[in-house]
Amino acid sequence: MTTERELSPGLVVRGIVPPLRLADYRLIAFDMDSTLINIECVDEIADAVGRKAEVAAITEAAMRGDITDFKDSLRRRVALLAGAPLAALEAVERERLRLHPGAETLIAACRAAGLYTLLVSGGFTYFSERVRERLGIDSARANVLEVIDGRLSGRLLDQPWGDIVDGAMKRQTLLEACARLGCTPAQAIAVGDGANDLPMMAAAGLGVAYHAKPKVRAAAQVTIDRGGLDRLLEVFARRADDAPLRPRGSGAGQW
C-alpha cells in the first residue's frame, strides 16, 4: 500500500519522503487550463457564442475521464465554436483569464534551480503563447484554432508534430523534452488537474495534482487541494546548496 500523509492542510504526498531537492530535477511541465490559469478557455469562448453549457459539459466529462477519447471530445467542442470572432478570444484573455496563485513564484523558483520549464496544453496557442510569455516559460505546445476572415472555423490545424495535444501527446512531449535536455523522465516533474494529464504525470519522476479531479489526485505523488501552485515548494528542501547544477535551457517558443 502506498504511504500517504498530509504534510500540512491541503498538501498530501504519496510514495515519497520529503524534503526532496529541486535541483535534482531538470524539467517541469505544466498543463495550462485550470492548472496555470483559472479557466477552461474553450468553455469561455463558447460563452461568447451562447453554447457554454453544452461545451462545458463535454469539458467536464473529459477532465473527469468519463470521455476517454480526448481528441474526439475536443473536435466536438471546437466545432461548436464555429463563427466566434477573434474579438471573443481577446475578451476572454483580457476579462477572464487569470494566473492561478503561486504560478509566478513556483516557476521563478524552478528557473532559479536550473529546471527547463514547459507548458503542454490541450488548449489553444492563442492563450498558451501569451501565458508562456507572461510567465517566462521556456517553450510550449498546444492546439491551433483555424481562423477564416477573423472568425473561428470550428476546426483545428495540423502541426508538424501531429494534430491534437491529448494525453498521449503530452506524454510524448515530456519525453521529447527530456531527450533533448539529456535527462531521464525520472528527473521531470509534471503538474496537471485533468485526466489527459495522467500519461505525462505517470511518465515523470514526480506527478503533481493541483486542485484536480479524483482520478488525478489518486495517481499523483503530490496533491495540492488548498492554496496556490507555490505550495509545491513545501515538498522541497531549502538549502544553500540548491543552486543550479547546470545552465538552464534557452530558446523560448513552440517546442
C-alpha positions as CSV (number, residue, x, y, z in Angstrom):
1,M,0.0,0.0,0.0
2,T,1.3,3.4,-1.0
3,T,2.1,5.6,2.1
4,E,0.1,8.8,2.1
5,R,0.4,11.6,4.5
6,E,-0.6,15.2,4.8
7,L,2.4,17.5,5.1
8,S,0.2,20.4,6.0
9,P,-3.5,21.2,5.4
10,G,-4.4,20.7,1.8
11,L,-1.0,19.3,0.8
12,V,-0.7,15.5,0.6
13,V,2.2,13.3,-0.5
14,R,2.2,9.7,-1.6
15,G,5.1,7.3,-2.0
16,I,7.8,10.0,-1.5
17,V,9.7,11.2,1.6
18,P,10.2,14.9,1.7
19,P,12.2,17.0,1.6
20,L,13.2,16.5,-1.9
21,R,15.8,18.6,-3.7
22,L,14.6,20.8,-6.5
23,A,17.9,21.0,-8.3
24,D,17.9,17.2,-8.7
25,Y,15.2,17.7,-11.4
26,R,15.9,19.0,-14.9
27,L,12.4,19.8,-16.2
28,I,9.0,20.8,-15.0
29,A,6.0,20.5,-17.4
30,F,2.7,22.2,-16.7
31,D,-0.8,21.8,-18.1
32,M,-2.5,25.2,-18.7
33,D,-6.3,25.4,-18.3
34,S,-7.3,25.1,-14.7
35,T,-3.7,24.5,-13.7
36,L,-1.6,27.5,-14.5
37,I,-4.8,29.6,-15.2
38,N,-8.2,29.8,-13.7
39,I,-10.4,28.9,-16.6
40,E,-11.0,26.4,-19.3
41,C,-10.5,28.6,-22.4
42,V,-12.7,26.5,-24.7
43,D,-15.7,27.0,-22.3
44,E,-15.2,30.7,-22.1
45,I,-15.0,31.1,-25.9
46,A,-18.2,29.0,-26.1
47,D,-19.9,31.5,-23.8
48,A,-19.4,34.2,-26.5
49,V,-21.5,32.2,-29.0
50,G,-24.1,31.1,-26.4
51,R,-23.0,27.5,-26.2
52,K,-21.1,27.4,-22.9
53,A,-23.3,24.9,-21.1
54,E,-23.1,22.4,-23.9
55,V,-19.3,22.8,-24.3
56,A,-18.6,22.9,-20.6
57,A,-20.5,19.6,-20.1
58,I,-18.2,17.9,-22.6
59,T,-15.1,19.5,-21.0
60,E,-16.1,18.4,-17.5
61,A,-16.7,14.8,-18.7
62,A,-13.3,14.7,-20.5
63,M,-11.4,16.1,-17.5
64,R,-13.0,13.6,-15.1
65,G,-12.0,10.8,-17.5
66,D,-15.6,9.8,-18.3
67,I,-14.9,10.6,-22.0
68,T,-11.8,8.6,-22.9
69,D,-11.3,9.9,-26.5
70,F,-9.9,13.4,-25.8
71,K,-9.3,14.2,-29.5
72,D,-12.9,13.5,-30.4
73,S,-14.2,15.5,-27.4
74,L,-12.0,18.5,-28.4
75,R,-13.1,18.3,-32.0
76,R,-16.7,18.3,-30.9
77,R,-16.2,21.3,-28.7
78,V,-14.2,23.3,-31.2
79,A,-16.9,22.6,-33.9
80,L,-19.4,24.3,-31.5
81,L,-17.2,27.4,-31.6
82,A,-17.6,28.0,-35.3
83,G,-18.4,31.6,-36.1
84,A,-16.9,33.1,-32.9
85,P,-14.9,36.2,-33.7
86,L,-11.3,36.7,-32.7
87,A,-12.6,39.6,-30.5
88,A,-14.2,36.9,-28.3
89,L,-10.8,35.3,-27.6
90,E,-9.3,38.8,-26.9
91,A,-12.1,39.4,-24.4
92,V,-11.6,36.1,-22.7
93,E,-7.9,36.9,-22.2
94,R,-8.5,40.4,-21.1
95,E,-11.5,39.9,-18.8
96,R,-11.5,36.3,-17.6
97,L,-8.0,34.7,-17.8
98,R,-6.0,35.0,-14.6
99,L,-2.9,33.1,-13.4
100,H,-3.5,30.8,-10.5
101,P,-1.9,32.0,-7.3
102,G,1.7,30.9,-6.8
103,A,2.3,30.3,-10.5
104,E,4.9,33.0,-10.9
105,T,6.6,32.1,-7.6
106,L,6.9,28.4,-8.5
107,I,8.2,29.0,-12.0
108,A,10.7,31.5,-10.8
109,A,12.0,29.0,-8.2
110,C,12.2,26.3,-10.8
111,R,14.1,28.5,-13.2
112,A,16.5,29.6,-10.4
113,A,17.2,25.9,-9.6
114,G,18.1,25.3,-13.2
115,L,14.9,23.5,-14.4
116,Y,13.7,23.8,-18.0
117,T,10.1,24.9,-18.0
118,L,7.5,23.6,-20.4
119,L,3.8,24.3,-21.0
120,V,1.9,21.4,-22.7
121,S,-1.7,22.1,-23.2
122,G,-4.8,20.5,-24.7
123,G,-6.0,24.1,-25.1
124,F,-5.0,26.7,-27.7
125,T,-1.9,28.5,-28.8
126,Y,-3.7,31.8,-28.8
127,F,-3.7,31.6,-25.0
128,S,-0.7,29.3,-24.3
129,E,1.8,31.7,-26.1
130,R,0.5,34.6,-24.0
131,V,0.8,32.6,-20.8
132,R,4.2,31.4,-21.8
133,E,5.5,34.9,-22.4
134,R,3.9,36.3,-19.2
135,L,5.5,33.6,-17.0
136,G,8.8,33.3,-18.8
137,I,8.2,29.6,-19.6
138,D,10.9,28.2,-22.0
139,S,8.6,26.5,-24.5
140,A,5.0,25.5,-25.2
141,R,2.9,23.1,-27.2
142,A,-0.8,23.5,-27.8
143,N,-3.5,23.3,-30.4
144,V,-4.1,25.8,-33.2
145,L,-7.6,27.1,-33.9
146,E,-8.3,27.7,-37.6
147,V,-9.3,31.3,-38.3
148,I,-11.0,32.4,-41.5
149,D,-11.9,36.1,-42.1
150,G,-11.5,36.9,-38.5
151,R,-13.7,34.1,-37.2
152,L,-13.2,30.6,-35.9
153,S,-13.9,28.0,-38.5
154,G,-14.7,25.2,-35.9
155,R,-11.6,23.3,-36.9
156,L,-8.1,22.8,-35.6
157,L,-5.0,23.0,-37.8
158,D,-2.5,20.1,-38.0
159,Q,1.1,20.9,-36.9
160,P,4.5,19.4,-37.8
161,W,4.3,17.1,-34.7
162,G,0.7,15.9,-35.2
163,D,-2.9,17.0,-35.0
164,I,-4.0,17.4,-31.3
165,V,-2.4,17.6,-27.9
166,D,-4.1,14.9,-26.0
167,G,-2.8,12.8,-23.1
168,A,-0.6,10.7,-25.3
169,M,0.9,13.8,-26.9
170,K,1.5,15.4,-23.5
171,R,3.5,12.3,-22.5
172,Q,5.4,12.3,-25.8
173,T,6.2,16.0,-25.5
174,L,7.6,15.5,-22.0
175,L,9.7,12.5,-23.2
176,E,11.0,14.5,-26.2
177,A,12.0,17.4,-23.9
178,C,13.9,15.0,-21.6
179,A,15.7,13.5,-24.5
180,R,16.7,17.0,-25.8
181,L,17.9,18.0,-22.3
182,G,19.8,14.8,-21.9
183,C,17.9,13.8,-18.7
184,T,15.8,10.8,-17.7
185,P,12.0,11.1,-17.2
186,A,12.7,10.4,-13.5
187,Q,14.2,13.9,-13.5
188,A,11.0,15.5,-14.7
189,I,8.0,17.0,-12.8
190,A,4.6,17.1,-14.3
191,V,1.8,19.3,-13.0
192,G,-1.9,19.0,-14.0
193,D,-5.5,18.7,-13.0
194,G,-7.4,16.6,-15.6
195,A,-7.5,13.1,-16.9
196,N,-5.5,14.0,-20.0
197,D,-2.6,14.9,-17.8
198,L,-2.3,11.4,-16.3
199,P,0.0,10.0,-19.1
200,M,2.7,12.7,-18.6
201,M,2.3,12.5,-14.8
202,A,2.9,8.8,-15.0
203,A,6.0,9.2,-17.2
204,A,7.5,11.9,-14.9
205,G,9.5,11.2,-11.8
206,L,7.1,13.4,-9.8
207,G,3.5,13.9,-10.6
208,V,1.6,16.8,-9.1
209,A,-2.2,17.2,-8.9
210,Y,-3.3,20.8,-8.5
211,H,-7.0,21.2,-7.4
212,A,-7.5,18.1,-9.5
213,K,-10.2,15.6,-10.5
214,P,-10.4,12.5,-8.2
215,K,-8.6,10.2,-10.7
216,V,-5.7,12.6,-11.0
217,R,-5.4,13.1,-7.2
218,A,-5.3,9.4,-6.7
219,A,-2.4,9.0,-9.2
220,A,-0.2,11.9,-8.0
221,Q,2.8,11.8,-5.7
222,V,1.9,15.3,-4.6
223,T,-1.7,16.7,-4.3
224,I,-2.4,20.3,-3.7
225,D,-6.0,20.8,-2.6
226,R,-5.7,24.2,-0.9
227,G,-3.7,27.3,-1.8
228,G,-1.5,28.1,-4.7
229,L,0.9,26.3,-7.0
230,D,3.8,27.5,-4.9
231,R,2.8,25.1,-2.2
232,L,4.7,22.5,-4.2
233,L,7.9,24.2,-2.9
234,E,7.0,22.9,0.6
235,V,7.9,19.4,-0.6
236,F,11.5,20.6,-1.4
237,A,14.4,21.4,0.9
238,R,15.5,25.0,1.1
239,R,19.3,24.7,1.4
240,A,22.2,26.8,0.3
241,D,23.4,24.0,-2.0
242,D,20.2,24.0,-4.0
243,A,21.8,26.3,-6.6
244,P,21.6,25.2,-10.2
245,L,23.9,22.3,-11.1
246,R,23.7,23.1,-14.8
247,P,22.8,26.0,-17.1
248,R,19.2,26.4,-18.0
249,G,17.9,25.7,-21.4
250,S,17.5,28.6,-23.7
251,G,15.3,29.4,-26.7
252,A,11.7,30.2,-26.0
253,G,8.8,29.4,-28.2
254,Q,7.0,26.3,-29.5
255,W,8.5,23.0,-28.5
